[in-house]
Amino acid sequence: MLSVPACLRLAMTAALVSAIAAAPRPAIAQRAWNDSTSRGLVQRATDRRARQLADSGLVDYSAQAHGYLTFLGQLGDGFPLPPKVIKADELALEVYWRAPNYSKQWILGRRDTLLLPTDINYHRDHLGIVQNNFPDIIRLGDGDEVQDVAHPLSARGLATYEYQLSDSLRMEIPGRTIDVYEVKIRPTDDRIAAAVGAVYIAKDDGQVVRMAFSFTRSALKDKQLEDVSIVIENSLIEGRFWLPRRQEIEIRRTGSWMDFPARGIIRGRWEIRGYKVNQGSTIALTPGPEILYAPPQRRAQFRWPEGSIMAGIPDDIEVASDADVRQVQEEARRLVRAQALQRSRATLPSVRAISDLLRVNRAEGLAVGGGIRRRIGAGLDAGLLARWGFADHEPKATLSLGWERADGVAFRVRTFREYREAADEAETSRLRNSIAAQEFGSDYTQPFDTRGVAANLQLGLHGGLRWQVDGGYEWHDGLGVAARPSSGRYAPTLAAFRGKGTRLSVGVERPAGGWWWGSTMRARGELRVGHLGAWNRAGAGSAAEAPGSFVRVFGSAEVLRSVGRAQLQLRLAGGAMDAQGGTAPQLLLFAGGPFSAPGYDFHAFRSRALLAPHVEWQFPVPFVGVPLGRWGRIPAEARLAPYLHAVYSSTGAAGTRRANGSTSGFAPPVVGSRYRAGWYPSVGVGVLSLFDLVRIDLARGLRDGRWTFGLDVSRDFWSIL
């Protein structure tokens, strides 16, 4: 089971953390792992913990803890979109402690909200805070997630870990300056159950001020766990006692079905305040579990403040905001992934999306497929993905051999025969397109035939950007309409130029993450260069004048900014291309359809240069709530999304030619015929309902356009459909 809390940050804590980050840092020489100074500092802190505050004068305390548990989900290869909140719980606790190490936590109030259907339950220990910086043996998730890990500051830990004094921080608090040492920790053997991260130790008395760590693969009991990370911050109470002030935990589970990736995340944030020290309380000594609901009469006195739970959730709850959490996750993930890549040989089913199993379009009709992947070991794997069309009677397959490193660097070679999409962005989900193509002859794909050999190098994530280089030698050809729909009639296929040649592309992606003014931004771009010459097959003549060398660039960016419960969405996409001789239609830029140009015909715009800005405002409106039993309830509200869209299309479609030998040609309106160069605006409104999983759109093209209606699943899920 997954679990995590999330919380509001107090001004005192913010000032404390800011002091750590902004205060001048005394220079400290970088030391070797396990040098005498590092070991001496850790030994002192370990001895200090062993006394369990007995010599500090602290007998007991009570405090109030306020926190959030949020369950989030991510889907798709590489998890390109930020995690989406599925369920959020808000909790209020009374915390009691008494020497030497008794603890009790009463849950006074708990309320939740459901944003997507789920029946998740949390482990009991995720409903409260960590007392006394963990005991000597660390357990999380009631032992189902992390079990029997030696604390870095314990007698057993001294024999398990290596230590490195890496930095010195100066914390400014009213009337006092405290020097804090940052000590990195790592296991002597990364194959054992252990922690990875850093501890922050007060120079004067060896007290633990802060801890930030994750765990090795062997420490994670559930094989689907990707990582578990935790940050514990203490604050000086009454100028004498270092007690819990702020805590964060993040638990990620990653699973797959036939290589279909999904990730569940539990995030928790707690703020602890209102300390009362040495008041003689004995509640911590009462029998029973440490964390439990308060007596009924005590809970009856608790009242939540005005406002919904969602209004109180921190704006950055979708992002692991703490820099130490991100750093610790990356260090631990490299250890975990390095071990995973060394796993024994195994053959597994493998597909990238549901449409790899089943799809319908006008070029193939009904097509079924599947794939397998063979792990060879040492990061090597081989894969086969294949598909057969029942209307065109043609096989398509990709055979690949790849190598991957723990830091995300990967290299793969492949040979393929595939029907590739000419457009840069899909107009609909594959699921919606298959249904509409089969039943109504409405096919919003633009395929052309490709085959060849290629190699791909992925460079992992560097500086917030993910780079890849792909190149090879390939053959292009046009496709004909091979299928018949249940009703209606298919439009002709693209008159792709029949050619062959080399291609090299450089792609860059910025995964969704924090940007300016509290917004979230994601972007991607590709530069493609190559040479396309005429390809003559036996019995077929030259298709047309060969385009020769070409260069093509395309990019898109999306910015999301929450304003209360509403959201502003800004999107910009565009590109340009140039080629010698004639222009191969498959190299042009396309727009037209529900996504790239609502209110205009499918791919009505094709030219050498396109630009498409989009502005949308989403806000909640009343809707009909529907109960789903144990899965929760569909909220009694939807999201209304009015928008403005525009497309700028340049001239330059002249020079496109029909491919000789293609079964049919596709000649919808292009710049220079129906549409002249210039701007083509449209207006529309969308309605997102059923947990924002379904979107209905009504749009009108304002310049020689028309009314269009669309129904589809949320674009967040297109990559897996």
N, C-alpha and C positions, 0 to 999 in steps of 0.2 A: 504494500500500500504506500501511497505517496502522502507527504504532508509538509507544510511550511507556514509560518506566520508572517504578516506584514504590518508595519506600524507607522504612526506619525512620529516625526522627530521633534524633540523638545529644543527650545532655544539654548538651554544650557549645554546639551549634547552637541548641538551644531557649533557652538562657540569652542567647545573642547576639541572637536575634530578639526575645526579650522585652525586652532592654535597648533595642533600637531603638524598640519600640512604647511602652514604659512610661516611658522617661527623659524628664525635662523638656525641652521644646522652646523654644529661644530664639525670641523673636518675630522675624518676618521680614515685611517689607512685600511684598504681592503685586505682582509686576513684570509689565510688558508683555512680550509675546513678542518675542524677539530684541533685548532691550535690551542695553546695553553690558556690564553686569555678568554677565548670563547667557552672552553670547557669550564674554566673557573667561574665565569658569570652564570652559566647554566647550573652548575653545582650549587651555587649560592641560592639561586631562585628555587631549585628543587628542595633544598633544606628548608627554605622559608615556607613553601607549600606544605611540607611534611608536618610542620607545627600547627597547621590548620587554624591560623589566626589566634592560637591559644594565648600567646603572650602579648596580644595587641590591646587587650581590654574589651574586646567585643564579645558579649555574652549572647545577645539575641538581637534581631531586628525584624521589622515588617515593612512592606512597601507595596505599592500598586504597580501592576504591569498592564500595559495596553498594547495589543498587537493585532496583526492581520495574518491569516493563513490564506494564500492564494494558490489555486491550482490552474496551471496554464498548459496549453498544448501547441505543438508545432508539427507541420507535415511537409513532406516533399524532400527530394534529394538535396542534401546540403543545407536543409532548413533555411531557405532564402528569406522567409518573412519573419518578423518578430513574433514571439509567442503570444498567443491570444488567451486572455483571461477566461476561464471556463466557470470557475466557482471561487467565491471570496467569502471568508469567514472573519468576523471581527470578534475579538475576545477581550474581556476585562477580568483581571485576576487580582487576588490578594496573595502576597508572597510572604512566607514566614520562614525564619531560620533561627536555629539555636545551636550553640557550641556543644560538642565539637563539630558535628556535621549532620544535624537533623534538619529536615526540610519538609515543608508542606505548602502546597499551592492550591488555593480555592478558586474555582471558576465562578465568578459572580454573574457574568453575562456573556451570552454568545448569540450572535445573529449572522445570517448568511444571505447571499444572493446567488442565483444561478443564471449564468449567461449562455451556457450550452448544456445539453442534457448529459448528466453523469450521475453515477451512484457511488462516488468515491467516499471512502472513510479514512480518517487519519489515525496514525498511531497515537497512543495516549501521551507519550513524551513530547510530541510536537505541539501539544496544547498548552505547554508551559515553557518556562525559561530554564537555562542551564545555571545551576547554582555552583559556586565555589570553583569555577573554571574547569569543571569535570572532575570526577574522581580519578584515581591512578589508572583505571581501566576504562576506556571510552566505549560507550555503546550508544547507538542511535536507532530510532525506529523500533524500540523495544527489542533490540538485538537482531531484527530482520534486515536492517540496512548496513549497519556497522557494528561489529561485535569484537570485544576483547582486543582492542588496539591499545598499546602502551602509551600512556600520556608522555609527551616529550619532556615534561618536567617531573619525572618520577624515577625511582631507583631502577626499575626495569627499563625505562626510557633511555637512561644514560648508557645502557649497553646496546640499545637498539638503533640509536640515531647518531648522525654526525651533525655538528653545529658550526655556524659561521657568523661571527660578528660582522654585520654588513653595513650598519648605519647608526648614527647617533641623532636623536631628535630632542628638541627642547620644547617642553610644554609650558605655556604661560597660563596660570590660573590666578584668580585674585589673591594678591599678597604672597605669591609663591611661584618659583620657577623650578620645574622638575626635569631633569635629564633622563631620557629614556633610550635604551639600547634596543635596536632591532637585531634579532638573532634568527637567521634562517635555519630551518631544520629539514633533514631528509634522512631516509633510512639507510643503513649501511648496505642493505640488500633490498632492492626495489621489488623483489618477488615475495616478500613477507607482508603480512598485514601491518600497515604503519601509516602514520600521518606525514603530510608534506606541506610546508608552508613557513610561517614565521611566528615568533613570540616577541612581545615587546616588554622589556623588563626595566623597572625603575632603578636608576643607578644607586640611589641612596640606601634603599632597604631591600632590594631584590624582589619587590612585589610585582605580580603580573598586571600590567596595565592593559594589554591588548593581546588577542590571539587571532590568527587567521590561517586556517589550514584546510586541506582536503585530504584524500586518502588514496592509497595504492589500490590496484585492481584486486589484490588478494584480501584487502580489508572489506570489500564490498560483497556482502553475502548474497544479494540478489544479482544474478548474472545479467539482468537487463539494466542494472544501474550503470549510468555513464559516469557520474561523479556525485559526490556529496561534499559541499563546502560550507564552512561556518566561520563567522566572525563574532568575537566576543569582546566588548569594550567595557572597561571598568572606570569608575569615577571616584574621586576622593570625597568621602562623606565626612562631614564635621572635621575636616582637615586631618583625619587619622586613619580612616578605614577605606580600603579599595574594594568597592562593591559593584555589582552589575549595574550598568547604565543603559547599554544598547546591545542588541544581539540580532544577527541575521543568519539565516540558514537557507541553502538552496540544494534541492535534491532533484537530479535529472535521471529519468529512465528513458532509454531508447530501445525501441523494438522494431521489428520489420516482419512483413509477410511477403515472401518472394521478392526480397530486396526493396520493399515498399516502406520507406522509413517514416516513423512517427515518434515523437518525443513528448513525454509528460513531465512537467516541472512543478515542483512545490516550492514556493518561496515564503519565508516568514520573516517578519521584522517586529521587534519588540522594543519598547521604551519602558524603563523602570524608574519610578520616581516616588516622591512622598515617603522617604525613609523615616522611620522612627527607631532609634537605636537604644538598646538596653532599657526596655520598658517592662521587662519581666514577663513577656508573653510566653506561654507554654503550648500554644497551638501546634508548633512544629513537632511536638512530642506525641501527638495523638496517633493512634494506630491507623493502618490502612495504607492505600497507595499514596505516593507523594503528590500526584496531581488528581484531583477529584472535584466534583461540583460542590459548591458551598452548601451548608444546611439551608433548607427551604426558607426559613425566616430571614436569613441573611440575603439570599438572592432576591427575595421579595422587596427589599429596600433599594435594590439597584435600579437606576433609570438611565437609558441611553440618551444622549443629547439629540436635539432635533437634527433632521437630515438623514438621508439614506446612507447605507454603508459605502456605496460606490462614490459618493461625494467626498468621503473621507480617505479613500485609498490614495496613497501618494502617486503623483503623476508619472513617476519613473518606475512603477511597479513592474512594467513589462521589460525593464532593462536591469541586468545585474549591475547596479549603479556603483557599488563599492569597487574601487580600483584594485584593492587587495584581493577581493573575491575573484575578479577576472584573472589576475596574475596567478593566484593559487590554483584556479581551475586549469589554466593552461599548463602549468608545471605538472600537476597530477595527471592531466589528460595525456600528456606525452608518455608518462610511465605506463598508464593504463593501455593506451593504444599500442605502444611498442610490444606489450605482452600479447594483446589481441592479435596483432599481425603475425605473431609467431605460432599461432594455434595450429594444431595438427590438421592434416589433410581432410577436406570434407567437400562433398558435392551438394550444392543447395539450389533450389529453384530461385530464379531471379528475373524480375521484370522491373521496369522503371515507373510504370503507371498502369492503371486498370485498362487503358486503351491498348496496351501491348498484348493483352489477352483477347480482347474483342473490340472491334470497331466497324463502322460502316462509312464508306464514302463513294463518290461516283466513279473513281478510278479503279477501285478494288471490289466494290460491293461489300458483302460481309467478309471480313478478314479475321482469322483467329491465329493466335500465336502463343509464344511462351519463351522461356529462357532457362538456362542453367549456368551456375558459376562454380568453378572448382578452385578451392583454396589449395595452393601448392606449398605454402610456408615461406617464411622469411620475407613476408610482404608481397609475394607473387600470387597472382590468380589468373585464371583463364575463364572466358565467358562466351556464351553463344546465345544470341537473341534472334528468333526467327518468326516469320509470319507467312501465311498463305491466303491469297485472295480468291474467293470462290467465283467471282465474276471475271477477273482478268486472267485467272489460272497462272499466276506468276508468283514465284517464291521471292521473299526478301529476307536477308539475314545479315547479321554483323558478328564476326568472329574476332575476339580481342584477347590480347595478352598484356597484363599490366603489372606494375610494381608500385607500391605505396610505402611512404615513410611515415613515422609516427607524427611528425610535425605537419603533415598534410601535403608534402611534396609528392607528386605522383607522375608516372610516365606510362603511357599506354599506346600500343600499336594495334591497328585493326584493319581488316579488309571487309568490305561491305557492298551490298546492293540494297538500296533503300529509296523509298519515295519521300523526298525532302520537301519541306514547305518553303515556298518562295518568299512569303511574307515574314517580317521580323517579329511580329506579335500576333498571337492568336486572337480571333474575333469572338470565339465562344469556347466553352469547355468541350473536350472531346466527347463527353457523355451526352451533352445537349446536342452536339453536332451529329452524332451517330443516330439519335432518335429522330431528329428533324430530317436528316438525309434519307433515312429508310422510309419514313412515313409520308413526307411531304416534298421530297426532292430538293430540300434546302440544304445545300452543302457549302459550308463556309471554310473550306480548306482549299489550298492552291498548290497541289503536289506536282513535282516533276521527277523524272527517273534519274537516279545517280548511282554510280558504282565506282569503286576504286580502292586505294590503299591510303592510309593516313596514320599520323602519329600525333599524340597530344601530350603536352607537358603542363601540369598544374603546379603552381608555385606556392600554394597555400595562402594564408592570410598574413600580409605584411603591411604595417602602417594603416590598418583598417581597410585595405584593398586586397582583393583576391584576383591574381593574374593567371592567365593561361595562354599558351601558344599552341596552335593547331595548324598542321599543314599536310599536304599530300598531293597525289595525282589522281584525277577523277574524270569520269565520262558523264556527260549530261544528255538527256533525251526527253522529248515530249511524251505525254500520256494522253490516251483517249478516254472517252466516257465508255465504261464497260458494264455498268450496272443500270438497273431500272428501279425506280422507287415505287412504293405502293400506290402513291398518287402524285400527280404533278409531273414535272419534267426537269431533268438536270440541266444546268447551264453547261456550255462547252468548257473543256479544260484549258489550262494555260498552254499557249503555243510556244513552248520552251525551245530555245535554240539547241540544236544537236551539235555538241562540241566536246572537246577534251583538252585537258591542260593541267597546269599546276595551280595550287592555291595555298596561300599562307594567311592566317588570321591571328591577330593579337586581341584578346578580350580582357576586360577588366570589370570587376563587379565590386560595388560597395554594399555589403549586406545591410539590411535595415538596422539602424541604430540612432542614437541621439545626435541632434544637430543643433542649429542655432535656435535661441529663444524657446527652448523646451519642445521643439518639434522632433519628429522622426523622419529620417531620409534614407532612401535606398536608390541606387543608380547602377547602370551597367552601360557598357559601350563596346564596340567592336570595330577594328580596322581590318579590312580584308583586301588583299592584293592578289593578282594572279594573271594567268594568260589562258584564253579560251580560243582554241582553234577549231576548224571544221573537222568533223568526225564522219567519215564515210564508211558505211557498212556494205557488205555485199548486197547488190540489188538496189541500193539507195544512192541517190546523187547528193551533191553538196546542198546543205540546207539553205545557206544564204551566205552573204559576205561575212567572214569571220570577224567577231568583235576584236580579237587580239587582246592586248594587255588591258587590264581594268583595275580600278581602285574604288573601294566602296567603304563608307563609314556610316554607322548608325549608333544612336545612343538614346537612352531614356532615363528619366529621373522622376521620383514621386516623393512629395513632402506631405506629412500629416501633422496637423497641429490641433490638439484638443483645447477646446474653450468650454469649460464646464463639462456638461454632458454632450455637447455638440462637438463636431469635428470638421475642420477645414482640410480639404484635399486638393493639392496642386500637382498637376502632372504635365510633363513636357516630353515629347518624343520627336525625333526627326533624324534626317540623314541626307546624304548626297552620294552620287556615284559618277564616274566618268570612265569612258572606254574608247579605245581606238576603233575605227571602222564602225560597223553596226553595233547596236545595243542589244544584247541578249535579254529577252523579256524577264528571265528569271533573276537578273541582276538589278532590275528596277526597284524602286521603293513603292510600296502599296499602302493605300488607305481606303476606307469605305467599309462600313459595317457597324455592328453594335458597339465595338470598343474604339476603333481608330477614327471613325467618322459616323456617329449616330445620325440618322436622318438621311443617309445617302446609300445607294446601292453597294453591294459587296464589291470591294476593290474597284470602285468607280474611278479612283484616282491612281494613276501610275505615272511616275515621272522620275527624272534624275535627281530631284530634290523635293523633300517634303518636310513640313513642320506642323506639329499638332499639339497645341496647348489645351489644357482642360482645367476648369475650376469647379469645385463641387462643395456644397455645404450640407452636412448630414446632421439631423437633429431628431430627437425622439418625439413620437406622436402616439396617442392612445391606439390600442389594437385589441384583439380578442385573445385572452389568455386560454391556454389549453393544457389540462393536466396530463402528465405522462407517467403516472404511477411512481415507482421508485426512482425513475430517471429525473424527477423534478417536474417543473411546469414551464411551459412556454410563456415568457413574460407577456403581460397585457399591454404591450407597446411595440411599435415598429419604428423604423428610422426612415424619415423622408429625406430625399437627396436631390434637390434641384441642382442643375448644373448648366454651365456654358461650355461649349466646345467649338473648336475651329480647326480647319485644315488649310495650310498654305501649300499649293502645288505649283511647281515651276513648269515651264515648257521643257521640252526635251524628250518626249516620248517618241518623237519621230525617229525612224531608224530601227524600230522594232520590226522583226520580220517573222513570218510563219515558218515553223520548222518543217522542212520537207520530209515527208514520210510520217508525220504525226497524223493520228487517226482523225483528229478534229482540231480546230483552232478555237481560241477564246478571244473574242473581240468585243468586250464590253466597252462603254465609253472611256476614253483616255483623254488626257490633256491634248488639245489640238483638234478634237472632234466635238464632243458634246460640251466638255468643260474647258474653259480657257484658263490660262494661268491666273492665279490670284487667291484670295481668301474665300473660304466657304464655311460660314458659321452655322451652328445649330444650337438648339436649346432642348432641354429635356428634364425629366424628373424620374428618379428611381425610388423604389420602395423596397427596403430590406426588412425581411420578417423571418419568423421561425429561427430565432437565435442568430439572425443575420446570415443564415445559411442560404437563403433564397433571395434573389433580386429580380424585380420586375421593372422594366424600363419603357418609357414612352418618350419618343423624341421626334423633332421636326427639323429637317434641313431648311435653312432660311434662304438659300440661293440655289434655285433649281433643284431643291431636294423634295422630300416627301415625308409623310408620317411613317414611323416604324415602331414596332412593338417587340419587346424581347423578354424572355423568361429564362433564367439560368441560375446555377448555383453560384455562390460567392467566388470571386476570382482568386481568393486565397487558396482555394482547393483545386484550381485547374491543373496544377502541375502533377497531381496524383490521379487525375481522372483519365 
